[in-house]
Amino acid sequence: MNHVVDILSWSCLLAGAFFLLIGVIGLLRFPDFFTRLHAASVIETLGSLLIVTGLALQAEQALVIVKLILLIVFIMFTSPTAAHALAKAALHGKLEPVTSTEDNN
């Protein structure tokens, strides 16, 4: 049974690292603030949750598991809220999203 938990834990950790890597690539490749914010917030939430879940599966003490579950709840509330606040502030600051990738020359 211990090997099954280790395999599941490492699967979550590797999947989380993979999603965070994809988020970094999205930050570098996307053209404007709003698409970069979307890539960062969605992938960061999923990647962080997978990593914390993998850590919770490896934890042996109940207090550590409870703290990691509270961390998951905290991430679920704060990450989308922060992304929404940043997007709203950018719109309020008159930042326009890129609507076309073609040059109009």
Backbone bond lengths (Angstrom), bond angles and torsions (degrees), N, CA, C in turn:
res aa  C-N    CA-C-N  psi(-1)  N-CA   C-N-CA  omega(-1)  CA-C   N-CA-C  phi
1 M - - - 1.452 - - 1.527 111.29 -
2 N 1.324 117.18 -33.69 1.453 121.52 -179.08 1.524 110.96 -65.01
3 H 1.337 117.18 -34.78 1.462 120.17 179.50 1.526 111.43 -68.71
4 V 1.314 116.92 -34.67 1.460 120.71 178.52 1.527 110.17 -65.55
5 V 1.317 117.48 -42.73 1.469 121.78 178.48 1.524 109.83 -65.57
6 D 1.331 117.78 -40.12 1.470 120.59 177.61 1.522 111.40 -63.62
7 I 1.311 117.30 -42.94 1.471 120.52 179.18 1.526 110.62 -64.80
8 L 1.330 117.25 -43.74 1.458 121.10 178.67 1.524 111.15 -64.74
9 S 1.328 116.25 -39.89 1.463 120.68 179.00 1.524 111.35 -64.29
10 W 1.317 116.17 -47.35 1.461 119.53 179.87 1.524 111.65 -67.16
11 S 1.315 116.96 -32.01 1.471 119.70 175.39 1.523 110.56 -63.45
12 C 1.331 116.47 -43.75 1.466 120.04 177.93 1.525 111.29 -64.63
13 L 1.326 117.29 -42.61 1.461 120.82 -179.70 1.526 111.45 -64.09
14 L 1.317 117.16 -44.48 1.470 119.91 -179.98 1.524 111.81 -69.39
15 A 1.332 117.41 -39.09 1.469 119.90 177.57 1.521 110.35 -64.82
16 G 1.332 117.19 -40.58 1.464 120.32 177.23 1.513 112.44 -62.86
17 A 1.322 116.65 -42.55 1.464 120.19 177.53 1.525 110.77 -64.71
18 F 1.331 116.72 -38.28 1.467 120.57 178.33 1.528 110.52 -63.52
19 F 1.327 117.97 -45.39 1.464 120.50 179.99 1.521 111.49 -65.84
20 L 1.314 117.81 -36.78 1.463 119.55 176.65 1.525 111.29 -66.51
21 L 1.323 117.19 -36.29 1.453 120.80 175.99 1.531 110.90 -64.71
22 I 1.323 116.99 -42.13 1.458 120.76 176.76 1.528 110.38 -61.97
23 G 1.332 117.24 -38.05 1.460 120.86 176.94 1.516 112.41 -63.52
24 V 1.311 117.12 -38.67 1.469 120.67 177.42 1.529 110.31 -65.58
25 I 1.310 116.60 -41.71 1.471 119.82 177.34 1.525 109.96 -62.64
26 G 1.335 117.14 -39.32 1.462 120.77 176.64 1.516 112.03 -63.22
27 L 1.327 117.36 -38.30 1.460 120.18 177.28 1.519 111.85 -63.25
28 L 1.303 116.05 -34.71 1.466 119.47 -178.23 1.534 112.43 -81.89
29 R 1.320 117.94 -29.53 1.461 120.77 -171.29 1.531 115.20 -95.01
30 F 1.325 117.75 -30.86 1.460 119.28 -174.00 1.518 111.39 -72.97
31 P 1.350 117.38 151.16 1.461 120.62 -168.07 1.530 116.38 -81.68
32 D 1.318 119.50 -28.91 1.460 118.08 -173.72 1.525 111.19 -135.06
33 F 1.308 114.47 178.19 1.456 121.67 -174.76 1.521 112.43 -61.78
34 F 1.317 117.48 -42.58 1.456 120.67 -173.36 1.528 112.46 -69.77
35 T 1.304 117.43 -40.50 1.466 118.91 177.82 1.529 110.80 -70.81
36 R 1.318 116.65 -35.60 1.466 119.75 176.01 1.526 111.05 -66.11
37 L 1.326 116.50 -39.23 1.454 120.77 178.34 1.521 110.73 -64.79
38 H 1.313 116.71 -39.75 1.458 120.23 178.21 1.527 110.96 -63.77
39 A 1.314 116.25 -45.98 1.472 119.87 179.47 1.524 110.69 -61.80
40 A 1.311 116.26 -43.02 1.461 119.62 -177.15 1.523 111.83 -68.09
41 S 1.319 117.30 -42.67 1.467 118.83 -173.56 1.521 112.26 -74.42
42 V 1.311 117.70 -43.36 1.463 120.04 -177.23 1.528 110.68 -69.19
43 I 1.304 116.64 -49.36 1.451 120.34 -176.87 1.525 111.28 -71.25
44 E 1.324 117.45 -34.47 1.465 119.86 179.02 1.522 110.53 -65.74
45 T 1.324 116.56 -39.83 1.460 119.77 179.00 1.523 110.64 -64.18
46 L 1.316 117.20 -49.44 1.464 120.90 -178.63 1.529 111.38 -66.13
47 G 1.326 117.28 -45.05 1.461 120.43 -179.73 1.522 112.48 -63.47
48 S 1.318 116.68 -42.90 1.466 120.06 178.88 1.521 111.59 -65.32
49 L 1.323 116.08 -41.06 1.464 118.89 179.60 1.525 111.62 -64.40
50 L 1.318 117.08 -39.23 1.464 119.55 177.93 1.530 111.41 -66.33
51 I 1.312 116.88 -41.26 1.467 119.84 179.72 1.527 110.98 -66.12
52 V 1.315 117.37 -44.12 1.465 119.80 179.65 1.530 110.28 -67.09
53 T 1.325 118.04 -35.45 1.463 120.55 176.05 1.525 110.57 -64.20
54 G 1.325 116.70 -42.50 1.462 120.00 176.23 1.515 112.50 -61.57
55 L 1.320 116.83 -38.28 1.464 120.37 177.12 1.525 111.36 -68.59
56 A 1.330 116.62 -37.94 1.467 119.70 178.95 1.521 111.40 -64.98
57 L 1.328 116.11 -34.46 1.463 118.80 177.64 1.524 111.69 -68.31
58 Q 1.314 117.68 -28.21 1.460 121.43 179.02 1.529 113.04 -84.05
59 A 1.325 116.82 -19.33 1.464 120.43 -177.09 1.521 110.40 -69.80
60 E 1.317 115.17 143.94 1.463 120.42 -179.06 1.521 112.22 -107.50
61 Q 1.314 118.10 -24.65 1.458 121.36 -178.09 1.533 109.93 -92.46
62 A 1.311 115.98 141.04 1.465 120.90 -178.39 1.528 111.47 -65.23
63 L 1.318 117.59 -35.76 1.465 120.40 -179.86 1.528 111.13 -64.24
64 V 1.307 117.03 -39.46 1.465 120.92 178.46 1.526 110.10 -65.67
65 I 1.314 117.42 -41.16 1.458 121.47 179.23 1.532 110.46 -64.10
66 V 1.323 117.47 -41.80 1.464 121.04 178.35 1.528 110.42 -63.40
67 K 1.318 117.10 -42.08 1.464 120.51 178.21 1.527 111.28 -63.47
68 L 1.308 117.75 -40.02 1.463 120.51 178.83 1.528 111.50 -68.73
69 I 1.316 117.15 -35.44 1.475 119.89 175.66 1.527 110.16 -66.29
70 L 1.328 117.18 -40.37 1.464 120.11 175.76 1.526 111.17 -63.82
71 L 1.316 116.91 -35.51 1.459 120.65 176.01 1.528 111.05 -64.45
72 I 1.321 117.25 -39.78 1.466 121.07 176.59 1.528 110.17 -61.17
73 V 1.316 117.16 -45.67 1.474 120.88 178.89 1.524 110.16 -61.98
74 F 1.325 117.18 -42.47 1.458 121.48 179.13 1.533 111.02 -61.66
75 I 1.315 117.42 -43.89 1.464 121.17 179.41 1.524 110.43 -65.00
76 M 1.324 117.30 -40.17 1.468 120.69 -179.12 1.525 112.14 -62.57
77 F 1.327 117.73 -31.84 1.459 120.26 179.45 1.525 113.18 -88.00
78 T 1.315 117.93 -40.65 1.463 119.69 -171.35 1.519 114.17 -82.48
79 S 1.313 118.65 -35.60 1.462 119.55 -175.91 1.531 112.57 -65.84
80 P 1.324 120.33 -50.70 1.469 118.48 177.00 1.525 112.81 -65.60
81 T 1.335 117.17 -33.78 1.457 120.00 179.00 1.524 110.94 -66.37
82 A 1.316 117.11 -41.55 1.465 120.64 178.33 1.530 110.93 -65.66
83 A 1.319 117.43 -40.52 1.465 120.20 178.36 1.525 110.85 -64.00
84 H 1.321 116.73 -41.19 1.463 120.29 177.83 1.523 111.06 -64.00
85 A 1.332 117.07 -42.47 1.463 120.84 179.65 1.528 110.96 -64.15
86 L 1.325 117.43 -40.47 1.467 120.31 178.06 1.529 111.66 -65.22
87 A 1.327 116.53 -42.61 1.469 119.63 179.41 1.525 110.76 -65.51
88 K 1.317 116.92 -41.40 1.463 120.17 179.32 1.533 111.20 -65.80
89 A 1.326 116.48 -39.00 1.468 119.94 177.54 1.523 110.75 -66.35
90 A 1.319 116.99 -37.50 1.469 119.46 178.27 1.522 110.72 -66.84
91 L 1.313 118.01 -41.49 1.464 120.53 176.82 1.517 111.34 -65.75
92 H 1.318 117.30 -38.90 1.459 121.72 177.93 1.529 110.73 -65.91
93 G 1.323 116.84 -32.25 1.455 121.87 177.94 1.515 113.41 -83.54
94 K 1.326 117.06 12.31 1.478 124.53 175.79 1.529 113.10 67.08
95 L 1.317 117.20 30.35 1.459 120.49 174.74 1.527 107.91 -84.26
96 E 1.312 115.78 121.73 1.466 120.90 -177.19 1.521 110.14 -94.11
97 P 1.332 116.83 137.28 1.472 119.07 175.98 1.529 110.89 -72.92
98 V 1.323 115.96 151.71 1.458 121.25 176.12 1.516 107.34 -75.12
99 T 1.339 116.34 124.31 1.468 119.77 -178.82 1.514 112.67 -106.05
100 S 1.332 117.52 -12.10 1.456 120.79 -179.83 1.516 108.87 -145.44
101 T 1.339 115.86 145.55 1.454 119.61 177.60 1.521 112.11 -100.57
102 E 1.319 117.87 -3.06 1.465 121.52 -179.76 1.522 110.20 -85.78
103 D 1.337 115.37 146.42 1.455 120.84 173.74 1.522 108.49 -82.45
104 N 1.308 116.88 132.03 1.466 121.43 -179.61 1.520 110.19 -98.37
105 N 1.323 117.24 67.09 1.467 121.42 180.00 1.490 110.43 -99.32
